[in-house]
Amino acid sequence: MQLHIAVFLAGFTAILGKLIELNEGLLVWYRLLFSILLIGVVLVWKKQFKKIEVSDFINIALVGLILACHWVTFYGSVKYSNASVAVVCLSAAGFYSSILEPLILKKKLIYAELGLGILSLLGIYIIFDFHPQYKIGIIFGMLSSLGSALFPIFNKRLLIKFTPRILTFYEFTGGLFFLTLLLPFYFVSFKPAYYLPTQIDLFWLMILTVFCTVMAFDFQLNALRKISAFTSNLTYNLEPLYGIVLAFVIFNENKLLNSHFYIGLILIVLAIVLQMFRVLKIKKVINSV
């Protein structure tokens, strides 16, 4: 339930990325800054704040860098294509994690997961092939899905040692640090129109920070303690459904998409449903033993 609430909240992030007119790099920079301040206040107020070793911070900060890159490329996908295409591209995370999780965590390759990941990838390919006008946005989206796959894999190890909120605080701090160093180079190719958020930008940034970042991360990391990174990534493929429905209602993006978009989406949804049945079947067998 916590994972699905997190996915539902994540469905709003593409919409908010469209509403916030800041450059994608600056959008993520402010999102991280506001989230750090909010989580820091909560940790101090609840007397849960604790210092960590420098070596631990370096490891956590590197995961924060992955997260920052994931967000920048995701919002780049939103801005250079549209919200619907951006969230669909995240479905490639299932394919990436089916290969990367066994390699990084030294686990056995599960061919069923690889097959379902390829099915999601085929859906994205169909969308890409028939929407060439979204080429840059789709490239951003595929890079974003790689970050989305790596993030829970490394987080699963760190959650053994740190509570979700402490881990999130230091990951965001590390992400903000690295992003501050990288943004000047990023702006060479993707120059922002302005640097300080407008009043309406600030309003949407606060919504993004409180509900879609701090609350969603708490739910996601709590869930990740009990489930695999692959199941988390594949469940997050429901994000396109929420994001697409919202994009259709708010931005009328259904008028911009042809039938091939829906064929690709059906394949992605099929991969999600098959994985859910697979997980339920495995749990049923375990419970009966």
C-alpha positions as CSV (number, residue, x, y, z in Angstrom):
1,M,0.0,0.0,0.0
2,Q,2.8,2.4,0.9
3,L,4.5,1.7,-2.5
4,H,1.3,2.3,-4.4
5,I,0.7,5.6,-2.6
6,A,4.2,6.6,-3.5
7,V,3.6,5.7,-7.1
8,F,0.4,7.7,-7.2
9,L,2.1,10.7,-5.8
10,A,4.9,10.2,-8.3
11,G,2.3,10.4,-11.1
12,F,1.9,14.1,-10.3
13,T,5.6,15.0,-10.8
14,A,5.5,15.1,-14.6
15,I,2.5,17.4,-14.4
16,L,4.2,19.7,-11.9
17,G,7.3,19.6,-14.1
18,K,5.2,21.0,-16.9
19,L,3.6,23.7,-14.7
20,I,6.9,24.8,-13.3
21,E,8.6,26.9,-16.0
22,L,12.1,26.8,-14.6
23,N,14.9,25.0,-16.5
24,E,14.9,21.3,-15.5
25,G,18.3,21.7,-13.8
26,L,17.2,24.6,-11.7
27,L,13.9,22.9,-11.0
28,V,15.7,19.9,-9.5
29,W,18.1,22.2,-7.6
30,Y,15.3,24.0,-5.8
31,R,13.4,20.8,-5.3
32,L,16.4,19.3,-3.5
33,L,17.0,22.5,-1.5
34,F,13.5,22.8,-0.2
35,S,13.3,19.1,0.6
36,I,16.5,19.2,2.6
37,L,15.2,22.1,4.6
38,L,11.8,20.4,5.3
39,I,13.3,17.0,6.2
40,G,16.0,18.7,8.4
41,V,13.3,20.6,10.4
42,V,11.3,17.3,10.9
43,L,14.4,15.4,12.0
44,V,15.4,18.1,14.5
45,W,11.8,18.5,15.8
46,K,11.4,14.7,16.3
47,K,15.0,14.4,17.7
48,Q,15.8,11.9,15.0
49,F,18.8,13.7,13.4
50,K,22.2,12.1,13.7
51,K,25.6,12.6,12.2
52,I,27.1,9.9,10.1
53,E,30.7,8.9,9.2
54,V,32.4,10.7,6.3
55,S,32.8,7.4,4.4
56,D,29.1,6.7,4.8
57,F,28.2,10.2,3.6
58,I,30.4,9.7,0.4
59,N,28.6,6.4,-0.4
60,I,25.2,8.0,0.2
61,A,26.1,11.2,-1.7
62,L,27.0,9.2,-4.8
63,V,23.5,7.6,-4.7
64,G,22.2,11.2,-4.3
65,L,24.1,12.1,-7.5
66,I,22.2,9.3,-9.4
67,L,18.9,10.6,-8.0
68,A,19.7,14.2,-9.1
69,C,20.7,13.0,-12.6
70,H,17.5,10.9,-12.8
71,W,15.4,13.9,-11.9
72,V,17.1,16.4,-14.3
73,T,16.8,14.0,-17.2
74,F,13.2,13.2,-16.3
75,Y,12.2,16.9,-16.3
76,G,14.2,17.4,-19.4
77,S,12.1,14.7,-21.0
78,V,8.9,16.5,-19.9
79,K,10.0,19.8,-21.3
80,Y,11.5,18.4,-24.6
81,S,8.6,16.1,-25.4
82,N,5.5,16.0,-23.1
83,A,4.4,14.6,-19.7
84,S,2.9,11.5,-21.2
85,V,6.0,10.4,-23.2
86,A,8.3,11.3,-20.2
87,V,6.5,9.0,-17.8
88,V,6.2,6.1,-20.3
89,C,10.0,6.2,-20.9
90,L,10.4,5.4,-17.1
91,S,9.0,2.0,-17.9
92,A,12.5,1.0,-19.2
93,A,13.6,0.9,-15.6
94,G,12.2,-2.7,-15.4
95,F,14.5,-3.8,-18.2
96,Y,17.6,-2.0,-16.7
97,S,17.0,-3.4,-13.2
98,S,16.5,-7.0,-14.5
99,I,20.1,-6.9,-15.7
100,L,21.7,-4.5,-13.2
101,E,20.3,-5.8,-10.0
102,P,21.8,-9.3,-10.4
103,L,25.1,-7.8,-11.5
104,I,25.4,-5.3,-8.7
105,L,23.9,-7.4,-5.9
106,K,25.5,-10.6,-7.2
107,K,22.1,-12.4,-7.5
108,K,21.0,-15.0,-10.1
109,L,19.6,-13.6,-13.3
110,I,15.8,-14.1,-13.4
111,Y,14.8,-14.7,-17.0
112,A,11.1,-14.0,-16.3
113,E,12.1,-10.5,-15.1
114,L,14.3,-10.0,-18.1
115,G,11.5,-11.0,-20.4
116,L,9.0,-8.6,-18.8
117,G,11.6,-5.8,-18.9
118,I,12.1,-6.4,-22.7
119,L,8.3,-6.3,-23.1
120,S,8.2,-2.9,-21.5
121,L,11.2,-1.8,-23.7
122,L,9.3,-3.0,-26.8
123,G,6.4,-0.7,-25.8
124,I,8.7,2.2,-25.5
125,Y,10.3,1.4,-28.9
126,I,6.9,1.5,-30.6
127,I,6.2,4.9,-29.1
128,F,9.7,6.2,-30.1
129,D,9.4,4.9,-33.7
130,F,6.2,6.6,-34.4
131,H,6.9,9.9,-32.5
132,P,10.2,11.1,-33.9
133,Q,9.4,14.7,-33.0
134,Y,10.0,13.7,-29.4
135,K,13.5,12.3,-30.0
136,I,15.4,14.5,-27.5
137,G,12.7,14.1,-24.9
138,I,12.7,10.3,-25.3
139,I,16.6,10.2,-25.1
140,F,16.3,12.2,-21.8
141,G,13.6,9.8,-20.7
142,M,15.6,6.7,-21.3
143,L,18.6,8.1,-19.4
144,S,16.1,9.0,-16.6
145,S,14.9,5.4,-16.5
146,L,18.5,4.2,-16.1
147,G,18.8,6.4,-13.0
148,S,15.4,5.2,-11.8
149,A,16.7,1.5,-12.0
150,L,20.0,2.2,-10.2
151,F,18.6,4.2,-7.4
152,P,16.6,1.5,-5.5
153,I,19.3,-1.1,-6.1
154,F,21.9,0.9,-4.2
155,N,19.3,2.2,-1.7
156,K,18.3,-1.4,-0.7
157,R,21.9,-1.8,0.7
158,L,21.9,1.5,2.5
159,L,18.5,0.9,4.1
160,I,20.0,-2.0,6.1
161,K,22.1,0.6,8.1
162,F,20.0,3.9,7.9
163,T,16.4,4.8,8.5
164,P,14.5,6.1,5.4
165,R,14.3,9.7,6.6
166,I,18.0,10.0,7.5
167,L,19.0,8.3,4.3
168,T,16.8,10.6,2.3
169,F,18.2,13.7,4.0
170,Y,21.8,12.8,3.2
171,E,21.1,11.6,-0.3
172,F,19.4,14.9,-1.1
173,T,22.3,16.8,0.5
174,G,24.8,14.9,-1.6
175,G,22.6,15.3,-4.7
176,L,22.4,19.0,-4.2
177,F,26.2,19.3,-3.7
178,F,27.0,17.4,-6.9
179,L,24.3,19.2,-8.9
180,T,25.6,22.6,-7.9
181,L,29.0,21.6,-9.3
182,L,27.5,20.2,-12.5
183,L,24.9,22.8,-13.4
184,P,27.3,25.4,-14.9
185,F,28.4,22.8,-17.4
186,Y,24.8,21.7,-18.1
187,F,23.8,25.3,-18.7
188,V,26.3,25.5,-21.6
189,S,24.0,23.3,-23.7
190,F,20.7,23.9,-22.0
191,K,20.7,27.6,-21.0
192,P,17.8,28.7,-18.6
193,A,15.5,31.6,-19.5
194,Y,15.7,32.8,-15.8
195,Y,17.3,31.6,-12.6
196,L,15.0,32.7,-9.7
197,P,11.5,31.0,-9.5
198,T,8.4,33.1,-10.0
199,Q,5.6,33.2,-7.4
200,I,3.7,30.5,-9.3
201,D,6.8,28.4,-9.6
202,L,7.4,28.6,-5.9
203,F,3.8,27.5,-5.2
204,W,4.1,24.4,-7.4
205,L,7.6,23.7,-6.0
206,M,6.2,23.5,-2.5
207,I,3.5,21.1,-3.6
208,L,6.3,19.0,-5.4
209,T,8.5,19.1,-2.3
210,V,5.9,18.3,0.4
211,F,3.7,15.7,-1.3
212,C,5.7,14.3,-4.2
213,T,9.1,14.2,-2.6
214,V,9.2,14.0,1.2
215,M,6.0,12.0,1.7
216,A,6.5,9.8,-1.4
217,F,10.1,9.0,-0.5
218,D,9.1,8.0,3.0
219,F,6.6,5.6,1.6
220,Q,8.9,4.2,-1.1
221,L,11.9,3.6,1.1
222,N,9.7,1.9,3.8
223,A,8.3,-0.4,1.1
224,L,11.8,-1.1,-0.3
225,R,12.8,-2.8,3.0
226,K,10.3,-5.6,2.2
227,I,10.3,-6.0,-1.6
228,S,12.9,-6.4,-4.4
229,A,14.2,-3.4,-6.4
230,F,12.8,-5.1,-9.6
231,T,9.3,-5.3,-8.1
232,S,9.6,-1.7,-7.0
233,N,10.7,-0.5,-10.5
234,L,8.0,-2.5,-12.2
235,T,5.3,-1.3,-9.9
236,Y,6.5,2.2,-10.6
237,N,5.6,1.6,-14.2
238,L,2.0,2.4,-13.0
239,E,3.3,6.0,-12.8
240,P,2.7,6.4,-16.5
241,L,-1.0,5.5,-16.1
242,Y,-1.5,8.1,-13.4
243,G,0.6,10.7,-15.2
244,I,-1.0,10.1,-18.6
245,V,-4.6,10.4,-17.2
246,L,-3.6,13.7,-15.5
247,A,-1.8,14.9,-18.6
248,F,-4.9,14.1,-20.7
249,V,-7.2,15.9,-18.3
250,I,-5.0,19.0,-17.7
251,F,-3.1,19.5,-20.9
252,N,-5.2,17.6,-23.5
253,E,-2.1,15.7,-24.5
254,N,-4.3,12.9,-26.0
255,K,-4.8,15.1,-29.0
256,L,-1.0,15.0,-29.6
257,L,-0.7,11.2,-29.6
258,N,-1.6,8.6,-32.2
259,S,-2.7,4.9,-31.9
260,H,0.9,3.6,-31.7
261,F,1.3,5.4,-28.4
262,Y,-1.5,3.3,-27.0
263,I,-0.2,0.1,-28.5
264,G,3.1,0.7,-26.7
265,L,1.3,1.6,-23.5
266,I,-0.7,-1.7,-23.6
267,L,2.5,-3.7,-23.8
268,I,3.9,-1.8,-20.8
269,V,0.7,-2.4,-18.8
270,L,0.8,-6.1,-19.7
271,A,4.4,-6.4,-18.3
272,I,3.2,-4.8,-15.0
273,V,0.2,-7.1,-14.7
274,L,2.2,-10.3,-15.5
275,Q,4.8,-9.3,-12.9
276,M,2.1,-8.7,-10.3
277,F,0.7,-12.2,-10.9
278,R,4.2,-13.7,-10.8
279,V,4.9,-12.0,-7.4
280,L,1.5,-13.1,-6.0
281,K,2.1,-16.7,-7.2
282,I,5.6,-16.8,-5.5
283,K,4.2,-15.5,-2.3
284,K,1.4,-18.1,-2.4
285,V,3.9,-20.9,-2.8
286,I,6.1,-19.5,0.1
287,N,3.1,-19.2,2.4
288,S,1.9,-22.8,1.7
289,V,5.3,-24.2,2.6
